[in-house]
Amino acid sequence: MEILFTHTLKISDYFKPTPALEIIPEWYKKLESYFTGEKKPHIDPKHKTTATVKRCMPVFDAITAGYIFYTPVDVYVEQINNTPYYSWPAGDALGFHPIEQVGNHPLNNGFDYPKWNNPWAIKTPKGYSVLVLPPLHRESVFTILEGIVDTDTYTAPINFPFVLNDIKYEGMIPAGTPIAQIIPFKRENWVMKIGGEKEKNEVEKINLAIVSKYFDRYKTLFRQTKEYK
């Protein structure tokens, strides 16, 4: 499948979207795979393994899923009369939503919502949408509002409303800061059901397989490869 990104606004196109795999977070790179420094069972039977979260494939798959979008210009945040103000060198980098639009949303912090004016339009094949998330397992001074967009029919740029994690933050948000993680997925209709004895037996088989190994259980027995290029 192909996902197409097209630059459409009069904002720098220097910071192009990239596969998330290309910018693994520094904390993850620096973390040891085994907290004792050795790949061996832990002396305490309660722990069983010395593997860290770096060996957890669901975390790795989340970090590397989809594509990362970036801030196109520097944005400086300063506090004036206990209110955050934003400035940037050129272009329409930010827009704003009045606080009344978000009502009692959990991220409502009492101030108007700034939004990153994303210069990149997204187009996916017919039947595919994108899940828009804050970059997963990454530190940031702001958090965008999550959403799902049907980018096979809506192919204009998607902007990213956000809030400061610390409303009193003051400082530079450099150009090239990750804004959002875009994960394409196929739209399908789903019906919820509750499993019975057959499903319980399947779970038991999985549990028996898992306890046969000390390390890389999920990776070697169950994980399926995902690619985003």
Buried (B, 14 or more C-beta within 10 A) or exposed (E): EEBEBEBBBEBBBEBEBBBBBEBBBEEBEEEEBBBEEEBEBBEEEEEEBBBBBBBEBEBBBBBBBBBBBBBBBBBBBEEEEEEBEBEBEEBEBBEEBEBEEBEEEEEEBEBBBBBBBBBBBBBBEEEBBBBBBBBBBBEBBBBBBEEEBEBBEBBEBBBBBBBBEEEEBEEEBEBBBBBBBBBBBEEEEEEEEEEEEEEEEEEEEEEEEEEEEBBBBBBEEEBEEEEBE
